């Protein structure tokens, strides 16, 4: 029998291509696994929401300030910005026609990019820069 951690890893290993559909469920399951408090429900008062999903932020220079959201925010502890990736797929020969629709290779979602590639690294670095520039509204 596998441990809860191994079960969690196995469950989420196959996720891919849909950050918005997966992230909040992933984060809640992770907090349950770790035995820590789950994110709170957002209220109408953004200033007092100290641990929530989709925390509003302002980022960029003051003259060109933009608005965005942090995927998961806990005041004084962390910000977590999710990026969905996917594993490499096997190559399909585009010159080989499938006889039946069921035989055709399924188009898998790839999220922002394929994990372990230079594009993945670039996406992670851009995210780090974005988070460095982000500040919760006062």
C-alpha angles and dihedrals in degrees: 000000000000125000122253089254092054090047090052092050092047092048094052099036091086096050116113147149103019113079094167093050095047112030104076093046090047093050093048092049090047092053090049091050091050092045094235132131116285121233114277128243112268116249132202089260106076091184093065097042097103099165117029150117120262097019111190114241139175118221141175133047115327093250093055101027115167132195126234144142136256111224093224126004132183114180113240093003117060151321119223121199113187125214118185117218135171137220122255114276127221115258118261119204104239089200091062110085119210116233093212132033089234089060094054114106112258116243104239121206112247102194113209092336146312116301115247096028130113089250089057090051091049091050092051092049092049089050091052090052091048092051091048089056095043120099126179111245117263 
